[in-house]
Amino acid sequence: MIYLDYAATSLKRKEIIEEIMDDFDSFDANPDSTHGLGRKAKKILEEARGKIAKSIGADPKRVIFTSGASESNNTVINAFRGKGIISTNIEHDSILNTLAGEKVTYLEANKEGLVSLDDLKSKISPETKLVIAMYVNNELGTIEPVKEIGAYLKERDIHFHVDAVQAYGHVDIDVDEISCDSLSLSGHKVGGLNGFGILYLRNDLEAFIKGGEQEKNRRAGTSFVMGAYSMGQAFDKTIEEREKIERIKNYFLKELSSTGISYEVNGSIDKSTDHIINIYFPEFKSDFLLTYLDIKGVCASAGSACRAGALEPSRVITNIYDEDRALHSVRFSFGFKNELSDIDYLMEVLREVIK
Ligand SMILES: *Cc1c(COP(=O)(O)O)cnc(C)c1O
């Protein structure tokens, strides 16, 4: 199998799971228990918090552990229900679907897949209390101008939330440089365990999951020690792989142009990350291409895996271009297990498709 769908979820890093297995007792107990095993788990949990906080330039006290970025995004939106909200028309489903029914104004991405500060300036109003923008788009890989937006909002009484899931490990993140009030990350997108993420909060918001006093009353639920540890370790590894992943993406683009297949890149190439590329194939429908690739052992996708079945056209591509283009587009996303030879194989399969 050749896995080119890291933006849906990274393959898991077995060596981290092995590290956990080698010291299993230390991860086992409830970190809020006061006995020896509980204290061991607590130590690992807090070390992971320190490590993850450092990776985004944050104070560990401002990092809350959650079940993933979907929950983190929901926590922020829940605190601003009924208020004036501005978001973008290219956000992840955990933002867009959660905003349904709210008073939202949407920034519109241009043909490069980029939103702009000017658009925000023209749509902001005295009612605006929350602005949500993603750092890197999960379908296109575009790097959005969150720093410009943050600088503009800094002096205003408006909460700025950034979904930085796809930026993590691929683009440097510093919460002060972005001037965001909150930021979401997910562990499994960098090869940590699924079901773990963080919410960075500059100032506390109302808890979304209420109950126990974990996370200083900001998020109830027994802590996921293995999840926290795996995310911290996986981040370090992702950072180290950046150059390799960039080489793979550049090689992909170079080789694709020599196959003879007609295509266009969706969104900006210059302002994009190393690990995601989205291609429009005017002559082929994406469901046909994906089925053919699947038969040949290549895993890719037509957009966000959160759109059940993925046969629905991508909302992001539809919003930026049109539905027909969405029905002819495929996302390839790269990660730690990929080698240049995977791209050679993919191109071989694409040459077969043309025939
Ligand atoms: C995957 C993803 C999420 C959701 O993260 P989970 O941890 O799976 O809930 C949110 N935003 C973006 C941009 C994503 O790619």
The ligand as an SDF file (V2000), in Angstrom:
LIG
                    3D

 15 15  0  0  0  0  0  0  0  0999 V2000
   -8.4260   16.8870   11.0510 C   0  0  0  0  0  0  0  0  0  0  0  0
   -8.7650   18.3080   11.2260 C   0  0  0  0  0  0  0  0  0  0  0  0
   -9.5750   18.7350   12.2900 C   0  0  0  0  0  0  0  0  0  0  0  0
  -10.2070   17.7670   13.2490 C   0  0  0  0  0  0  0  0  0  0  0  0
   -9.2680   17.1870   14.1120 O   0  0  0  0  0  0  0  0  0  0  0  0
   -9.6790   15.9450   15.0370 P   0  0  0  0  0  0  0  0  0  0  0  0
   -8.5790   15.8950   16.0350 O   0  0  0  0  0  0  0  0  0  0  0  0
   -9.7320   14.7520   14.1550 O   0  0  0  0  0  0  0  0  0  0  0  0
  -10.9870   16.2560   15.6580 O   0  0  0  0  0  0  0  0  0  0  0  0
   -9.8310   20.0840   12.4030 C   0  0  0  0  0  0  0  0  0  0  0  0
   -9.3280   20.9740   11.5370 N   0  0  0  0  0  0  0  0  0  0  0  0
   -8.5400   20.6100   10.5020 C   0  0  0  0  0  0  0  0  0  0  0  0
   -7.9920   21.6530    9.6000 C   0  0  0  0  0  0  0  0  0  0  0  0
   -8.2390   19.2720   10.3090 C   0  0  0  0  0  0  0  0  0  0  0  0
   -7.4710   18.9080    9.2730 O   0  0  0  0  0  0  0  0  0  0  0  0
  1  2  1  0
  2  3  1  0
  2 14  2  0
  3  4  1  0
  3 10  2  0
  4  5  1  0
  5  6  1  0
  6  7  2  0
  6  8  1  0
  6  9  1  0
 10 11  1  0
 11 12  2  0
 12 13  1  0
 12 14  1  0
 14 15  1  0
M  END
$$$$
